[in-house]
Amino acid sequence: MKFLAVSDHVVERLYSLAADQYFADVDLIFGCGDLPYEYLEYFVTVANKPLFYVPGNHDPVYNLENKRAYAEGAENIDGKVIEFRGLLIAGVGGSIRYGPDGVYQNTQREMYWRIFRLIPRLLWNQIRYGRMLDVLITHSPPYGIHDDNTSAHDGLRALNWLLDLAKPRYLFHGHTHFYRQNLEANITKSGATTIMNIYPYKVVEYDHEV
Ligand SMILES: [Zn+2]
């Protein structure tokens, strides 16, 4: 399987790459948040691949005034565990709370409660598939990995806890922007999991039979 993951920043060049069928061999697209929904919709339409995403802390919330706060044709998997062609995927959107009115922002404690709700489905995966999770997509990084000590970019401790429990092969996240594309700073192995900062995009090969 091959993934395209996008996050945080619109890369103009990807429009033409997608139009030129550069991503024809990609099976699945992930959005890790803080992107215009039109950008995600472009990939769904032009690359014509399934797209799963989580919202970032800058994304608009769906309500009666703003009914257009989602990406048409894509699936928001925030707070969900799903199975796609045998691949076990979970999504956790948002970031640490740093402002009083933030939409997709949670305290460390709130984020634990959001993640505890994934446990029944993860246990079910363990029974059914012999493993809990393959790919975790989040907006924020875990605590101490690819985060920094500014209040808005503190990593989420609950994600470290989830990695210990579910041992996914990959965690794809965004939110923290490394302007120098230093591969070592963007990819970190922790236990069973390879943690990748997707900002602004990455193509990942995954050796999974489909
Ligand atoms: Zn963010």
Boltz pocket constraint, residues with backbone or C-beta under 6 A from the ligand:
constraints:
  - pocket:
      binder: B
      contacts: [[A, 34], [A, 56], [A, 57], [A, 58], [A, 95], [A, 139], [A, 174], [A, 175], [A, 176]]
      max_distance: 6.0
